[in-house]
Amino acid sequence: MELYGSVQIAEDGELKIGGCRATRLAKDFGTPLHIMDEDVIRTKCREMKTSLLKHYPNILVAYASKAFCTLAMCRLAHEEALGLDVCSGGELFTALEAGVPPENILFHGNCKTRQEIEMGVRVGVGRFVIDNLEELDLLSEISRRFRRRVRVQIRLNPGVEAHTHDYIKTGLIDSKFGLGVIDGQAMTAVERVLASEYLVLEGVHSHIGSQILNVEPYVLAAQVVMEFVGDVKEKYGYGLREVNLGGGFGVRYKSTDTPLQLDEYSRRISQVIRESCHTQRLDLPCIMVEPGRYIVGEAGTTLYTIEAIKNIPGIRKYVMVDGGMSENPRVTLYQAKYEAIVANRALEQPSEIVSIAGKHCEEGDMLVVDTKLPQVKPGDLLAIRTTGAYHYSMASNYNRYTRPAVVLVNAGVADLIIERESYANLIARDRIPTRLAQGGTGEIGPHLPAAGITNARIAPA
Ligand SMILES: Cc1ncc(COP(=O)(O)O)c(C=O)c1O
């Protein structure tokens, strides 16, 4: 199995992540544990900028914080001179608390509430990305009331959809995101923004999907977007200064995956934009991108402890770990595929096919189905890679499991960036209505017998 990202194997066969030994991390912070490698994150931020700049002079990379949004991560992205894409009041709050200047923030979301829009206008976010006409009108009203200039991009639905290897130019407008180019809604939005008193139209935006491994759908989408930019110029004599092509850059979940070729992306996209500007006599806009998974996906590893093994001869061997769908919902949600490594014995040759199951009360709570591992036993540590994006940010408390801790590792040092939740945290916001607290109907029970559990009360002989 090819190692990539932050994962190495020490001479004694133990997995090291960002220079930290897996057993040490498990001992110091417990499992399940999300481990984020700072060096990988910084490298990805720089790679993205360098690659675009190699082919185009005017770019902006904004980290899509939905992939993994914490104070430390927002600070890191800011330190790397990335802008930040937020899509909720909570992400905006986190970014501001982390010290990200509001003007570096793009505010997304297909259903921003009045309260969220007011918050964004009050703090002065750099760009609102308008997703629908209702939002546009509300934003226009709020900006007028606050007497604040608000710079906006309009999110287009270019009619191109991409899912990993496949992509289709659907021409369809059936999506909750964005304003249709084909049905004229996007142009209506342009007209309304230009007519509004306080909104300033900076550019257009498109995001066509996630985990995209192929450059072609981006090229198609960029062509549609640039035609739209040309149409705006022709119709209103207005030059859009920004073309935001969103995120979606695919990463490796398994060592056999081929991630999106970044340089190829940058080259082809720049070419489309340059050519389109040339033929339509437009000024070169700033190209913006919003990678989330690309920045943090491969930087993340999750460490589990094997708790139990159940062998059903001839059918399946289940290796059960102390986490599951609450900190990795992607398998259940998207049938995502991962590889596992026995972290305390990573050099041992795989010898049997097993399936790694989570501990939640769902038959579908599996982490890896049918993978080859060496013989394992309870107490062994299991690592799953590429868990940096959409894992912690999608984590839940299903079954009242506490969400794991997250550590940031760098050159052998591990710092806690999110504490493990405690049982006390779990009930901290629970309330018991007074009528229940006072004993309710008085019928409390049933009681289990004081000494030993017996079925006698339920099933008389
Ligand atoms: C508007 C927008 N930008 C950027 C992203 C980031 O996508 P990814 O993490 O796949 O790069 C998303 C993800 O849903 C998005 O909706």
The ligand as a Gaussian input file, in Angstrom:
#p B3LYP/6-31G(d) Opt

LIG

0 1
 C      -19.881000      26.769000      -2.933000
 C      -18.885000      25.760000      -2.528000
 N      -17.584000      26.069000      -2.614000
 C      -16.638000      25.187000      -2.242000
 C      -16.976000      23.936000      -1.747000
 C      -15.873000      23.012000      -1.342000
 O      -15.897000      21.809000      -2.009000
 P      -14.701000      20.787000      -1.861000
 O      -14.498000      20.554000      -0.408000
 O      -15.188000      19.575000      -2.567000
 O      -13.519000      21.412000      -2.497000
 C      -18.324000      23.576000      -1.657000
 C      -18.701000      22.264000      -1.150000
 O      -19.819000      21.866000      -1.046000
 C      -19.306000      24.519000      -2.055000
 O      -20.598000      24.237000      -1.976000

